[in-house]
Amino acid sequence: MSELERFRDQIRLWTLKQLYALGFGHYGGSLSIVEVLAVLYGKIMNISPQQMHDERRDRFILSKGHGGPALYATLAVKGFFSYDLLYTLNQTGTRLPSHPDRNLTPGVEMTTGSLGQGLSVAVGVALSQKLSDLPSYTYTIVGDGELNEGQCWEAIQFAAHHKLHRLFVFVDDNKKQLDGWTKEICDPIDFVEKFRSFGFWMRRVNGASLEEIEAAIQAGKQQTEKPVAIILDTIKGQGVPYLEQKEDNHHIRPSDEDRQAIEEAIYELEQKCSTEDVIR
C-alpha cells in the first residue's frame, strides 16, 4: 500500500468516524471528495501546519462547504490538529462547525457554505496572487449542484478573462444534490464543454482514481494561459459500497441498518491503515 493510498484511507476512515459519532451529517458529498483531497494534501499542495502564515503557500477553498467533514479529517491526518477534535463536529462550542469557518479551524483558509461564494473567493485569491507575482496555486472544489448558481459562472468568466492559470477548479460531479438527481433538478448538460467554452483548460477524470487526478493536475500545470477545471466523475458516498447504493445519501441520519454498514466500513478501514500515522 502506497503512502498516498494510506492517506486516502485515513481520510475516509476519520470522515466516517466523526459523522458516526455525531449521529447524522453529510456522508455522501464528503466521501465523494476524499480522493481529490488525498492527492492535493498528500502530494500536490505546498502547505503544512508550519506554513499557514507563509504568503507563498498554496490555498485550498472548499466551496461546497457541506463536505467539511472530509476536509476536517484531511487536516487532522495532516497534523493541523488532534484527532480528538474530530469528535466535536457540529457540537456546541466546537471548532469544527458543520461548514468550514476560517476563524475557528486551523488550516481552513476560507469560511464557506453559501454555495457559489467559495468559488468567487478562490478567483479573488488567485487574482491577488497573480498581481503579487507569487508562485502559489489556488485550488477549490465545487459541487455539481452548486453550479446551478449563476454566481459561479460569473466567477468562471472572470477567471478566464484574467488568465488565472494558477487557479484549479475541481467539480465534484457525483450526480446528486440535496433534492435529488442533478440532471432532473437542473440538467448541467456537459461540464467539459461549458468550461471549455468559458475559456478554461479542461480534463475529465475518474474521481476515485488517485493516479488520474494527479496526472490531470500535473498536465494542467504545464499550460500558462488558462485557469484549469478538472471534472471528477464521482459517486455520492464514494468508497463505501453500501452508502454508494443508498438512494437518499446526501444528508443521512442513519437507521439501524445504516449504522451496521457504517460500523463495518470503519472496521475494514481500520484494518487497512494505522490511524496513528500522520502525513507531514
N, C-alpha and C positions, 0 to 999 in steps of 0.2 A: 504494500500500500504506500503510495507516494505521500509526501508531506501535505501537498495540496488536497489530495483526496481525504486525508485525515482531518484537515482543517474544515473541509466541506461537511464532513460527517459530524464534527463537533458543533458547527453552527446549527445544523439540522437538529441535533440532539438537544441543545440548550434552547432552541426555539420551542421545541415540543415541551420540554420540562417546565419552562416558565409559564406557558399557556395552560398546561395541565394543572399546575399549582394554582393559577388564578381561577380556573374553573370555566373559562369562556374566552373567546377572543378571535382575532383574525388569523385563523390557521391557514386558509387557502392561499391568500396573497402574500403571506410571509414565507411559506415554504417554496413558492414558485420563484423566489429571487435568491435562494440560498447559493446556487452555483455561481451566479454573477458576483455576489458579494465575496465568495471564496476567492475567485480569480482576482478581483480588484484589491482586496485587503491582503491576500496571501501571496500575490505575485506581481501586481502591476503598480499600485499606487505608492508614491513617495510620502508615506505617512506613518507615524508611530506616536505613542503617548508622549515621547520626548520632543516631538516636533510641532506640537499644537500651536506654538507661537512663532513658528518659522514662516515668514511670508512666502517662502518658495515652496511650501508644502503643496501637495495636490489636495483638492477639495472634493468631498463627496456630499451630495444632497439627495436625500430620499424624498422625491416629490410625492410619491404615493405613500403618504405618511402612515397609513394603516398597516404597512409592512414593518412597522417599528420593532416588533419582537425579533425579527431576523437580524435587523441592524444591531440591536442590543446584544444579541447572542454573539455576533461577529466582534463587537467591541470588547466584550468580556473575554473571549478566547484570545483576542489580540493583545490583551493586557491593559486596557484602558481603565478597567475597574474590576472588582472581585465578582466571582460567580454568585456569591450570596445576594448581591444586589438584584439579580435577575428574579428572585423570588418575591420581590416587592412590586413587580409590574402592575401598574394601574391601580395601586392601593393608596389610601390616604397618606399624604406626606412623602410619597415616593419621588425618587429622582428619575424614574422610568415611567413617564405617563404613557397613555395609550398611543399617542402620536409624538414623535420626537420634539424635544424642546432644547434649544441650544443653551438656555440659561440653567438647565437642570442636569444634563447628562454629559459627562466627559466624553469627548470625541465627536459629539454631534455638532455639525457646522451650522445648521440652519433649522429653525422651527418650521415644521411642515404639517400638513393635514388638510388644509383647504385646497382641494385638488385644483391643479393648474398653476398655483402660485410658486411651488418649488422650482418648476422648470424656468419660470420667468426670473427667479432669483439666480439660478445657475447661469443663465445667459448674462445677467448683470455681472456676476463674479468673473465669468470668462472674459468679458469685455474689459473689466478692470485689470485683470492680469495681463491682457494684451497691451493695454495702454501703458502699463508699468513695465513692460518688456520682461515679464517674469517667465521662467521656463516651465511653470507648473501647469497641470491639466485640471479641468473641472469635469467630474462625472456625475450624472444624475440618472435615476430610474423613475420612469413614469409608467402608469398603468394603461392598458388598452382602453378601459372605460374612462380613465382620466382624460384621454384625448378627445372626448366629447366636448371638452371645454374649449371655447373659442380663444381664450387667453393663451392656451398652449400654442396655437398656430400663429398668433401674433409674435410670440417669443421665437418660434422656429424661423419665421420670416426675417425677424430682426437679426438672429444669429447668422443666417446665411448672408444677409446683406453686408454684415461687418466681417465676414470671412473668419469666424471664430473657430479655427481649425483645431484648437486645443480643447474644444467642448465635445464631450461624448454623451449622447442621449441613448439610454437603453430603454426599449419599450418591452415591458413585461406582457407579452401577448398570450395571456392564459385563457382567453376566450370568454371569460365571465366577469361580471361586475356585481354590485350589490343586489340589483333587482333581477338578475338572470343572465342569459347568454348575450354577450356584447352585440353579436350580429342581429339579434332580434330587437334590441333596445334602440340602437342607432348604428347601422352597418358601417364599419370603418372603410369598407371597400378593400383597398390594398395599401397597407402602410408603406411598403417599399416604394411603390410608385408615387405616393403622396409626398414622402420625404424627399425623394429624388426631384420631383417637380418643384419643391421649395428650395432646392439648391444644396442638399446635403449629400455627402458621401454615404453610400448605403451598403449594408450587408444584413442578410437574414441567416440566423444560425439556430441550431438545436440548443435551446436554453437549458438543457440538462447535461450538456457536454462541456466540461472544463476546457478541453482542447480546442473546440470550435470557438468558444467565447474568447479565449486568449489569442488565438490566431486572428480573429476579426479585429481585436483591439490593436494588435501589432501592425496589421495591414492598414488600419485607419490612421495610425501614427505616421505612415510613410508619405501621406499627402499633406500639403501645406496651404491649401486654398479653401477647403470647405469644412464646416462642422460635420461631425460624424453621428450617424444614427445606426444603432445595431438592434434589429428586431429579434427578440428572444422568443422562439417558439416554445412555450412552456405549458404546463398543466397546473391548474389550481390544486394545491395540496401535494405538489411535486415531491417525489421521493418516499411517500408513504402510500402504497397502493390503495389501502382502504379509503383514505381521505381523497385520493385522486378520483375514485369512483363514486364518492358521495355527491349527490345532486346539489344539495344546498350546502356548499362548503366555503362560502365567503367569510361569514362570521358564525362560529359554532359554539353552542352551549351543549357539551357532549351528553348523550344518553349513556346508559349503562353499557350498551354495545359499543358505542364510540370510545368510551373510556378504556374498555378492554383492548380495543385495537390500538389505541394510542400507547397504552402501557406496553404492549408487545413491541411496538415500533421503538419505543425508548429502550427497552431491554436489548433489542437487536443492535441498536446503535452503540450502546454501552459496551457490547462485546467486540465491536469493531475498532474502537479507538479509546485511548486513555483520556478521561475527562480532565486530567490534571495538566496535560500538555498545553503550553501557551506558545502560539506562533508569534515571535517577536519581529 
